[in-house]
Amino acid sequence: PTPPPTPSPTPVPTKSPTPPPTPVPTLPPTPVPTMPPTPPPTPPPTPAPTMPPTPPPTPSPTKAPTPKPTPAPPTLAPLTLAPVTTTSFSLETTQNDNNGADGNFFDLQATNGDIQITGFDINIKDAGVPFTAEIYSREGSYQGHETSLAGWTKHDTITSVSQGTGALSPLVLSNPILISAGVSNGLRAFHVTLINSANTGIRYTNGSGEGNLYVQDSHLSFYEGRGSKGVLGSSISTFAPRIFNGIIHYQLPTSGPPTPVPTVAPPVPSPTTAPLIELMTTMQGGNGQAGNFFNIEAKNPISISGFEIHAKSGTYTVEVFTRDGPYADDLTNAGGSWQKIQTLSGLVGNGETFLTPLPLLNQPINVLPSDGMRAFYVKLDAADIKYTSGPNGEGQKYAEDSNIIFYEGRGVSGTFGGAFSPRVFNGKIIYSVLP
């Protein structure tokens, strides 16, 4: 009876209850709650707030502000023009005409600082007639330059309808013409002419003396000039003295020329070219030979750029020499101290009424106050240069300005020598002031 009851209860309760409870509660709860909750909260918050906010702010403020402020000022600034204030004036010569032809030569002089010529009102014979006018100018005086285009600048060709005598016809320049008080003693020549005067003519007045001061104001002086017939150049005919009829319009720049504010022009071109100045000795003539010795002396550092001479009509070869020191120290060039600085063949003399300009020197001659005297010798290949017998004595001061002194010299008949004294070189000494 003992063996049967023991094996029967043991296997049934032991195997059945034990396995089911163990796997059900342990495995399902562990993977479900642990893995899903942990990854979802962590990845979504981290990339969303960190990456999008950080990159956009960094490139946007850094790149945009940096390039825009830097190039903008220099690029836009030159487009802004400096304000220029000008005061306009007019100077009337006369309308009392008693003669006429095609045009007029006349000299204007800036006597109280730089001025800008803005136009002319001219006296034309007939009313209601179409006309074409040309306006030319050049540095210095027109005298000696009426029959050559060299040195002249054509500023405007203006077509209009004449108003007739008693009602002036206006010519307004497209750009003002500067007369600098520091160039050629403030002198500038003008040629105003009609180029179809077969239909009408420009009116002027017979004068008392060519080159005489006729009218002036506090800024501008006007001098008696010449009438003209024909086109500017070798074929023109002139009549003197004649007085331009009309009104000269000009202005005074008071705050500088109308250039852009940050212009780069002033630092670059301003110091490169010094204005040329002319010292006139005389044109009295009265004597002559082949050439002249003369001495000059500098009050300030200067650079001699060229000469205008008084020569008869003809074709010549001209030579110009210079030496450091007075010419009397080596009249025959025995010491070889003279340097030839210019030779020109085929020079056409303008005759005794006008000066004959020589081309500017290829290498200007610098003269300092500490150098003392510097000598020059100008000669032709014929005895056709005009000079004047000296009134004061050889070596005496004859002419000067604020920068240079010119002394009476000698006439020369050969290549070197100097047999005639005192003699005064006739013409102009052209120079600039060294910085």
Secondary structure as UniProt FT lines:
FT   TURN            3..10
FT   HELIX           11..15
FT   TURN            16..17
FT   TURN            19..22
FT   HELIX           23..26
FT   TURN            27..30
FT   HELIX           31..34
FT   TURN            35..37
FT   TURN            39..41
FT   TURN            43..46
FT   HELIX           47..50
FT   TURN            51..53
FT   TURN            55..58
FT   HELIX           59..63
FT   TURN            64..71
FT   HELIX           72..76
FT   HELIX           77..79
FT   STRAND          86..92
FT   STRAND          99..101
FT   STRAND          103..110
FT   STRAND          115..122
FT   STRAND          127..140
FT   TURN            143..144
FT   TURN            146..147
FT   TURN            150..151
FT   STRAND          153..163
FT   TURN            165..166
FT   STRAND          169..179
FT   TURN            181..182
FT   HELIX           184..186
FT   STRAND          187..194
FT   TURN            197..198
FT   STRAND          202..206
FT   TURN            210..211
FT   STRAND          213..216
FT   STRAND          220..223
FT   STRAND          225..229
FT   TURN            234..235
FT   STRAND          237..244
FT   STRAND          246..253
FT   TURN            261..262
FT   TURN            265..272
FT   STRAND          277..280
FT   STRAND          287..289
FT   STRAND          291..298
FT   STRAND          302..309
FT   STRAND          313..325
FT   HELIX           327..330
FT   TURN            331..332
FT   TURN            334..335
FT   STRAND          339..350
FT   TURN            352..353
FT   STRAND          356..357
FT   STRAND          365..367
FT   HELIX           369..371
FT   STRAND          373..380
FT   STRAND          385..389
FT   TURN            394..395
FT   STRAND          397..400
FT   STRAND          404..407
FT   STRAND          409..412
FT   STRAND          420..425
FT   STRAND          427..433
//
